[in-house]
Amino acid sequence: MLTPLLRAGRWARAGLVLVLLACSGGVQAEDGYALWMRYVPLADAAASSYRARLGTVAIAEQTPAQQAASAELARGLGGLLGRAPPMAASVTATTGLVVGTPRSSPAVARLRQALSGLGDEGYLIRNVQVDGRNVVMVAAQQDIGALYGVFHLLRLLQTGASLDGLALREVPQVRLRVLNHWDNLDRYVERGYAGSSLWDWQTLPEWRDPRYTDYARANASLGINGTVLNNVNASAISLTPAYLEKAAALADLFRPYGIRVYLSARFSAPIELGGLPTADPLDPGVQAWWRDKVAQIHALIPDFGGFLVKANSEGQPGPQDYGRSHADGANLLADALAPYDGVVMWRAFVYAHDVPDDRAKQAYSEFAGLDGQFRPNVIVQVKNGPIDFQPREPFHPLFGAMPRTPLMLELQITKEYLGFATHLVYLGSLFEEVLQTDTRGRGDGPNVARVVSSVADGHALSGMAGVANIGTDRNWSGSHFDQANWYAFGRMAWNPQQRARAIATDWAAMTFSPDPAVVEPIVGMMMGSREAAVNYMSPLGLHHLMARGHHYGPGPWVDGGPRADWTSVYYHRADHAGIGFDRTTRGSNAVSQYAPALAARYGDPARVPESLLLWFHHLPWEHRMRSGRSLWEALVGHYSQGVRQVQAMQDSWASLHDRIDPQRHQQVSAFLRIQHEEAQWWRDASVAYFQSLNGRPLPAGEAPPPHPLAYYQALQFPFAPGDGR
């Protein structure tokens, strides 16, 4: 087995060449560029049946969105069915598929009552009678809804669904479905593991890379309708005229696909760009500067979405620098954006300059008291948990605590704390776990999904944000399976009540093969992968155990540095007697930020889910678990179980070697070997460290770490990818 030190150079990736073959027989080489939109030929019988059913396609091609829908149908049906079907602007004697809106299609106009309530983005897919013939109809109120419906129809064909008895009605449950790109203007991607930034600012706006359109297609296939182009740790230069012209070029490309462009705004931009002496949100000169800046942006990007803001967090400037509140800062920008239907996404990821007694409490302490003080076009963007995208956290207590303020769930699609691109960790199960959590803990309260979709509180704004891992790597995401996390985010942002297993099943069928002999083992791997990572990284509610800075590999010993709450020992608090962070009423009292029923459950070691035990409790090593084992025995057992789970994933993938194209199978196999080695590293380093504190023998049957603790502590990886700079 290679040591982690010998693997330090493995992050360099070789470029791959896309081979688009339509041959029959064995599997074909692929490099992942097509994502889940491969549109490979179906079996002859299925293709023949669909061709006969669909016949000629009636679709208008007047507007950019209509042209995008028509092009996607031609591409998709041409690939899946072996040849593109005839296209016509209106219904003919051979029409089997009608796509459109009441304005573009008289046949769709007859469904006007059925279209009621779809809004701008919803759509129907159903069997209807048109001039005495049974046709498949994709109908919407607006062109973008029809485009979304086209992608859904193609998904049905890719997964082998029947076109008989169709009666689908889809309306997005969340208004803002937005990717956050942590991309710097020099094309470095903070916490990115898929190459450089997709945005080539040097050649924009003149050169509009065709890949930008493929990016828009992929997002539209999921219903993602917004993208923040630049890092939340923003440079004010993003707001200069030269860069606004570049952003406008991207907005032009994305507009036919229903995607609005947003920018991360640096709060101190009036000082850095405008020469003002202050950025105080109550200063009239500052207010005027932002009004003028938004007007300038709107002149270039008429459908500009608005600003994402990180303020008074990790050294970023903000309203608290002037004694003002987060509401004051957000409202400053909201007032400037309001005339243009723009919104402010104000992040709640904050912590004080002084190290608090418990960083998990900081966002709630700063924001809960501001409920109801934000403008109607402000949405507060809240991470899924109270720390920072850990392998497992309890849901953030702000969900359910701010009923008068719309809240936007922020999820991390990139795997900053979950093995970068080389670990197979399907995040759909993590997203579902958060979204399905009851915010009151009584079984009768709104879950996070209902809060995020504003069903619970009736807000006009609702949103979900995903921190992207999209870059210049040929497969877009650094690994083939990381594409699934982009896919799952988009599907759950459209409908937060969707389930991770169903989404994984669709993704596997579209990305690899609809053959159940392929789909079932892949979905099995995916659905167990996140729990495996939790086991070998941070079991039983432990968190923030990674190495400093780049977050690559284990570092439970990390101590010292500029802030205690940037260390591991701050969070696990292990010593000779016990381990865990006491957040009960006897400790930091973070439990009090949750609804009373949840606070009681989380505060009781006998009732808290054992998966969160050490998040909320500091317990002795001999604490008796529900299994009858001691805490120490259970902890070591979880670490070892995680390694075995990765081995099982390797075995499942190896069994598919003759069913997956060699190019993708080989890369996934290589990454699974890396994951297995690193899971063992996590297990051995963590066990060695905690055993050095408690002096306890390993449980029977558990192998000792092959190296002394000093070996693991000495490993250094100065060029690990993704670290902020």
N, C-alpha and C positions, 0 to 999 in steps of 0.2 A: 504493500500500500504506500502510495506517495505521501510524504508529509506535507502539511500546509505550506511550508516554506518553499518546497520544490514546485508548488503549484502557483507561485506568485505571478508567473507570466501568462497564465492561461486566459487572461481576459482579452488578449488580442484575438480578433476574430477574422477569419479569412472570408473574403467576398465570395459569394456563390452566384452562379449563373442560372437564371430562370429558364427552364425548358418546358415549353408548352406543347405537349404531345397529345394527340387524340387517337392513339393507337388502341386497338383491342388487345386482349390477352393480359399479360402480366402487369404489375404495378409500374407506374411511370415516375421518373425522377422529378422532384419538386423542391423548391427552396423556401416556400412559405410566403412569398410576396403576395399571392392572391388572397391570403387570409382565409376567411370562411366563405369567400365568394369565388370559389374555384370553378364552378360551373363545368365540371368534367362530365363527359358523356354518360348518360344513364344506360342501363341494360337495354338491349334492343326492344324487348317487349314493353318495358315501361315507357321508353321514349316514343314508341309507336302509338301507345295508348294516349299519352299526353298530347302528341301532335294532332291526333284525330279529334281530341276533345277541344283543343284551343283554336285550331283552324287559323283564320286570318285575325290579326289583332287590330282593333279599332282604337286609335289613340291620336290625339291632336299633338302637333309639334310646333306650336306657335311661340310659347314662352320658354325661357331658359329652363325652368323646372320641368315643363312638359318634354323638352328635348332630352333632359337628363333621364327622365323616366323611360322614354322611348329607346334611348341608347342602352340603358341597363337591360331592358327587356330583350333587345336584339342580342346583346352580349350573353345574357343569361340563358335565354331559350336557344340561341344558336349553339352554345356549348353543351347544354344539357340534352337537347333533342337532336343534335347532329347538324342542324341547319337552322338559320334564323327564319321565323315565320314571315309570311307577307304582312306588311303593315299598311293600314289605310286610315285616312282621317275620319271616316264615318263608317257606320255599320253597313256591311254588304251581305250578300247571300251566303257567304262562307264564314262569317264572323263567329268566333267561338269565345273571344275574350274582348271585353270592353273596359277601357281605362279612362277615367276622366272625372270632371266636375260638372255641375249643372250648366256652367257657362261654356264648357268645351264639348259637351256631348248631350244631344237631345235625349238619348236613352237613359243617361244618368239623371237628367232633369226630372224624369218621371218618378224618380225615387226621392223627391225632395222631402217628403215627410219622414222617410226613413233616415235621411241625412241629418235631421234635426238633432242638435246636441253634440255633434262631432267636433265642433269648433274648427279652428284653422288646420289642425294637425291630425285629427282623427280620420278614420277610413272604414269602409265596409268591404268585405270580400264575401260574395254570396252568389248562389245560382239564381238567375232570374230568367224570365221569359222576355225575349225581345223579338218582335215580329214573328211570334210563333215558334221561335227556336230557344232552346235552353242554352244559355251562355254563362260564362264566369264573368262577373263584373267586379272591378276594383273601383269603388266610388268614394268621392270625398267632396268636401265643400271647397277646398282650396288645392292648388296644384301640389303643394308640398305634402299634403295628406295622401294624394294619389301616388306620389313617389314613394312614400313610406309603405303604402299598400303593395306596390310593385315588388319591393324588397321582401315583404312578407310572403307574397305569392311565390317568389323564387325560392324562399326558404322551404315552403311546402313541397315544392318539386324536388329540391335537393334531399329532403328527408323522406321522400317516398310517400307523402300523404295523398289520400284520395281527394279528387276534385268534385266528388259527388256530395250533395247535402251540405255544401258550404254555407255557413251563416255566421261569419266572424264580424265582430264589431270591436274596434280598437280605438281608444281615446287615451292619450297620455295622462297619467295621474300626477305628474310633476311638470311644472311649467318650464323651469330652467334645468336643462340636462347638459352639463358643461364639463369639458376637460380643462384641467389646469396644467399648463406646460411650465415646468420650472426651468425654462431655457434662458440662458444668458445671451447677450448680443454677440459674444464671441463664439457662440455655438456650443459652449460647454453646457451640459445638462446636469443640474444639481440633482443628486439621487437618481440619475439616469443610467441605465445599463444596456442601452441599445444603440450605441454609437453617438454621433454628434447630433445636434439639433437638426430637425427637419428643415427649419427655416434658414435659407441661405441669404442672410441679410445683405451680403456683399453684392449679389447679383440681382436682388429685387430692387425696384419693381420691374425692370426691363425683362428679365428672364423669369418666366413662370413655369417652373419645373412641372412636368405632367404628374409627378408624384403627388403634388399638392391636391390635384383633382382626385386621385385614388384615395388619398386621406379623407377627402370630403365624402366620397362614395362609401367608404367603410363606416364613417360616422353616421351617415344618413341611413345606412342599412340597419342601424340600431336605434335610430330616432334621437341621437345626440344632436342638440341644436345650438351649441355654443362652444367656443374655444377661447381660452385666455392664452395669448401668444407668448407671454414673457414671465419670467420668474417673479414669485411673490417678494423675494428679496430684490426689489426692482431698482433699475437704474433710471434716473430721470431722463436720460437720453432717449428712452423709448417714446417720450412725448414730444420730441423735437420734430419739426416739419419733415426732415429727411426720412425719419423712421416712420412717421405717420403715413407718408406716401407708400412706403413698403408694406405697412400693415393694410393699407387700402387695396393694394394689389391682391393680397390674400383674401380680403373680404369679397372682392369681385369674383374670385374663383369659387368661394364657398357659398355665395348667396343662392345659386340655383339649387343647392342641396339643403337649404333651410338652416344654415349655420351662421350665426352672428358672431362677430369678432369682439372680444373684450381685451382690455389691457390691464396689467397690474400697474397701479399708480404709486409712485413714491410720494409720501405725504409732504416731504420738504421740497418738492419740485418748485413751488413759488420762489424759494430762496435760490435754488441751484440754477433754475432756468430763467426766472423772472427778475432776479436781482433784488427781491424784496428783503427787508430786514427780518421778517418773521413768516411763519407758516401757521400762526394762530388762527383756528377756524372761525373765531368771532371777529377777526379783523376785516373791515370792509375792503381793504385793498387785496387781501388774500381771496376773499369771496369773488371779487371782480376778476382776479386772475384766473380762477378756476372756471368761471362762466365763459370767459374769452377762450380758454383752452378747449372746453367742450364744444363750443361753437366751431372752432377750427377743426376739431376732429370730425364733427358731424358734416361739415362741408365736404370732407374727403370720403367719409364712410357714413352714408345716410342712415344705415340701419345699425350703427354702432351700439353694442349691447350695454356698455358701461364699464365700471372699474371693479377690480378685485384689489383689496387693500390688506396688507399686513402692517400693523402699526403697534408701536410700543411693545415689541416682541423681538427677542434675540438681537437687540441693538438697533432695530429699525425706528426711524422717527415717527412721531405720532402726536395726537392732541394732548396727551398727558404731559408732554414736554412744556406745555403752556398752562398747565393746571386745568385742562378741559377734559371732558369725558369722551369715551368712545362714541357715544351718541352725538356729541358735538362734532366730532370729526367726520362721522359717517353722514350726518345731515348736511354738512358743508358741501360734500360732493353730490349728495342726492339732489339738493336744490339746483345745482348746476346742470344735472342730467335730466331733471324732470320734464322740461319742455320737449325733450327728444325721446321720450319713452325709454330712458336709460335707467339702469339699476346699479346699486352699490352692493357688492358682496363683501361684507366686512368680517374679517376672520376673527374668531374668538380664541385662537391659539396665542395666548399671552402668558407671560409670567414676569414677576416684579424684578427690578434691579437687585433688590435684596433677596437672598435665598429664603423662601418661605418655609414654614414648618412642614408643609406638604404641597408639592407643586401640583398634585392632582386637584387641589381645591381652587387654584388660581382663577381659571376662566369663569367658574361659577361666581366666585367672590366679586369679580369685576363686572360681570354682565347681568346677573339675575336681577339686581336692583335697578337696571336700566330698562326693564321690560315696559313697553309702551311708549318709550321716549324717542324711538326712531321714526324717520319719515316713512310714508307708505312704500316708497321705492327702495328701501333698504332691507336686505335680508342678511341675517347674521349667520356666517358660515362656521359650523361647529364640527370638529373632528369626531370620529365615531366613539372614541374613548377619551378619558380625561388626561392622559399623558401624551402619547405620540405614536400612533400607528403600531403598537406593539402586537406580537403574535396573538395575544388575547388580552383584552381589557374589558371591564364592564362598560356598558353604554354610558355616554356622557350625561351627567346629571342635568345639564341644561335642557335636554329634551324632556319636555314635560314641566319645565320650570318657568317658561317664558310664553305663556299663552297669548299675550298681546303683541308678540313679535314673530314674524315668519323666520323659521330656522332652516338652514341649508346644510344637509349632511355632507361632510367632506370625508371621502374615502381615499385610500392610497392604492392605486392600481400598480404602481411601481413597488418593488418589494425591498424597500430600504432595510427592513428589519427581518426579512423572511428569505434570506439567501440569495438576494440579487436575481440575476437572470438564470443562474445555473440550477437552482433548486426548483423542482416541480411542486408548486404550492398553488392550488386552485383557490382563489379568494372568494368565489361565489358563496361558499359555505360560511366564511367570515361575514360577508355582507348580509347574508340571510340571518345569521345569528343576531346581528345588531338590529336589523330592521324589524325582526319579529319579537323583540323584547318588549314586554309590557312595562310602560313607564311608571305605572302606579303599583305594580306588584301584587294586585289583588285578583287578576284575571279578568277584570272588567274595564280596565283603563285602555286608552289608546296605545298601540305599540308605536315604536319609532317610525315605522312606515307611514302611519296615519298622521303623525306630527309633521313629518317631512313633506308629505303631499298636501298638507294644510287641511285635510279632511277634518281633523280634530278641532281646529280653531277657526276655520273659515277664512283664511287669509287669501288675498288675490295672488300673492307671490308664494311660490314653493320652489324647492330646488335640491338637486344633488350634484356634487362636484367630485370628480375623480382626478387625482394627481397622476398624470400620464407617464407611461414608460414607452414612448414612441420616439424612434430616432432613425438614423440613416442606415442601420443594419438592414440587410436585404429582407429579413423576415419581420421587420418593423419593431419587434418587441424584445430582441435579444435572444429569445428562445421561442420555439413553436408553441409550447404550452402557456407561455405568458400572454399570447394572443387571447387566450380564453378569459383572462381577467379583464381585458379591455371589453371583450364581448359581454361578459357577465355584468359589468358595470352598466353598459348601455341598455341591456335588457331590463335590469332592475331599476334604472333611472326612469324608464318608460312606465314601468309598473312595479313599485317596490314590494308588492305582495307576491311576485313570482318566486318560484322555488329554484334553488341552486341546482338540484339534480336534473330537473327538466331542461334548464338552460344548458347544462353540461352535455346532456344527451343530444340536443340540437347541434351544439358546437362540434362535438366529436363526429357526428354524422356528416356535417358540412365540410369539416376540415380534413378528415381522413377517409371515412367511408360510411355509408348508411347500413352496411352489413352488421347485423346484431352481434356477430362473432368478433367484430372490431369495436363496436360502440360499447358493449357491456363491460369488457375489461378496462377500457380507457376511462369510462365514467367511474368505475370502481376505484381506479387509481386516483382520479381527481377528487372524489368525495372523501377519501381518507387522507389526502395529502396535507391538508392544513393541520389536522390533529397530529399527524406525524411530526410536523415542524414544531408545533407547540411542545410536544413531548421531548424532542431532543434539544430544544433551545430554552424554553422557559415554562416548565410544567407547574401545575398546581397554583397558578396565579403569580408566579415570579415574573418580573419584567425588567426591562432595561439592563440586560446582562451582557450586552454586546461590547465589542472593543470600542475604544474611544475614536471619535472623529468620523472615520469612514464607515464604522459599524459593521466591518467584515469580521466574522468569527466571534468566538466567545471571549468575554472579558469580565467575568464576575468579580475579579480582583481590582478593577479600575477604581482609583481613588485619587484625591488631590485635584489640581487644576484650578481654573478660575472660578468654578461654581460647584458646590457640593451636589446640586441636582443634575449635573452632567456626568455623574459617576454612577457606577453600579452599586457600590456599598451603601449609598444613600437610600436605595430602593429595597435591597434584600435584607439589610440590617442583620446579617447572620453573625453569630459568634459561637462560643463553645456551648452555650445553653440552648439556642434556638434560632429561628429564622422567620422572616416575614415583616411586613410593614403594618403596624397597628393603626388602622384607620377607624377603629371603633370609638365610642364615647370616652374610652379610657386613653385613647391615643390622639390622633389628629382630628378625630370626629368628622372625617370626610363622609361617613355614612349619613350624616344629618342633611347632606345636600340632596339626598334621594327622598322620594315619597315615604311616608311613615312605614308602610308595610314592607317596602324594600329595605329601608334602613334597619328595621328589626331583623329581617332575614339576613342581610349582609353582616350585621353586627353580631350574629350568633354563630360561633364556629360549628355548632351542631346542625345548623340549618343552611348556612351559606353553601352554594355549589362548590364542591371540592376543586373544580377547575379555577375558582377564584379565591381559594382559601388563603393563600399567602399574600394576595393583594390587600385583603382587609384585616389580616390577623398576624401577629407575631406569636409563634407557638414553639413549645419545646420540641426538641428532636424526637422525644419519645411519645409525643402526642399520638393517640390511637385514632387511626383512620377508620372509615366505615367498613373497609375490607378486613379490619382486624390487624393490619400491619401498622408498624410505627411510621411516623412521618418520614423519617430518614429512609426506611425501607421502600416506602412508596415513591419517594423522590428519585432514588436511584433506579427503581423499577421503571418509572416513566422515561427517564433518559434512555435506558436500554431498549424499551419498547419502541421508541421513536426510530432507533437504528434498524430494528427488525422490520418496521413498517416500510422503510425505504427499500430494504432488501426485497420485500414482497412486491413493491412497485417495479423494481428491476426485473423480477421474474415474470410479472405480468407483461411488461413491455417486450421482453425477450421472446415471449410466446407469439408475438405478432410479427416476427421478423419477415415472414413470407406474405403478410397482408398489408404492410406499409411500404411505401417506396423507400429504397435503400438510403437515399440522401437524407431524408428526415429521420428515418429510423436510426441511422448511425449517430446523428447529432444528439438526438434525445438519449440514446444509450450512453453516449459519452457524458452528457450532463448528469444522468442518473448515477454514473460511477463517481463523478465529482460530489454529488449530493450525499452519496453513501459514505464516502471518505470524510466529508465535512461533518456529517451527522455523528460519526464516530468521534471525530475531533471535539465537537461540542460536548458529547457525553463524557469523554475522558477528561477533558480540561475542567469541566464543571464539577465532576465527581472528585477529582483531585483537589480542587480548591475547597469545596465544602468539607471534605474529609480532613483537610489540614486545620480547619477551625474546630470541628467537633470531636476529632480523634476517635470516631466510632469505626468499628469494623464494617466491611462491606457485607450486605446480605448474602446469604448462602447462594452459591451459583453465579454470583456477579464477578466478572473478571476485573482485576485491578487495572488502572490506567497504565499503558506501557511505558510512560515517561514520568519523571518527577514533575511536580508542579512548576518548578523553575523553568523547565523546558517550554511549557505552554506560555508562561508569562513573558518569555524572551522573544517569542515570535513577533516579527514586525512586518507590516505590509504598507510601506509608504506610498505605493502607487495603486492601491485599491481604487476601483472606479467610484464615481458618483459623489465624492465628498464635496461639500460646499467650498467655494473659494472666492 
